[in-house]
């Protein structure tokens, strides 16, 4: 007998990815989405939020982070005993509180898939698991559902601090970069003049711009990002001031210090080779 899984927010990009994934793994997939059209063959469409979860063995929340705590409160008491409620948001502080307060009959699963809807396979993808009640049991369930992925277990506070850099800082910088180049009225000339670094940066910024504005806003709204963003802003100001005041040695020392620290954990020459390979792959 097929296991039954309901995906709330199935019309979004990640909701669609999970639908395809679980259909391919022989699950009976039910979907509910109040904002997006539900697409795809083999999906049972639910007309209501609560109606869609009554018979499910697993419920996956692919919902905006700000709405997720409230949705958890709405559906947890209606779910059948032994059901697993899985949430995938990029910020965990408030969500973890809601999961912790669910009825004991429901099993909370708090994960953060570190891949986007373009992933063709689960093999080798990173998934972060945030413990709620029983870390060992929760991780075992996730490993069974996503066989072949790589897993990291970390608490909610540390998760949000790390994600502030991994997603928050990168999205913030690329959002501003994208805004600047979007104003370039001679982009074709800019591209003809550009080298490896600009081409890769432009592709990265443009790919991030395919995400929904709501998701990007959620990512950069992570309270933990303020700390790293203020450091970024401070260092940019410091470097620009030093350059304008012809403090060459100060700038060079900053660069050398950065190179030395990075080299302690990374082979910078290998990184450059990978960058070149990336560009060649894209231009084929």
ABEGO torsion letter per residue (X at the ends): XBBBBBBBGAABAAAAAAAAAAAAAGBBBBBBBAABBBBEBGBBBBABAAAAAAABABBBBBBBAAAAAAAAAAAAAABBBGBBBBBABABAAAAAAAAAABBAABBBBBBBBABBAABABABGBBBBBBBAABAAAAAAAAAAABBGBBBBBBBAAAAAAAAAAAAAAAAAAAAAAAAAAAABAAAAAAAAABBAAAAAAAAAAAAAAABBAAAAAAAAABAAAAAAAAAAAAAAAAAAAAAAAGBAAAAAAAAAAAAAAAAAABBAAAAAAAAAAAAAAAAX
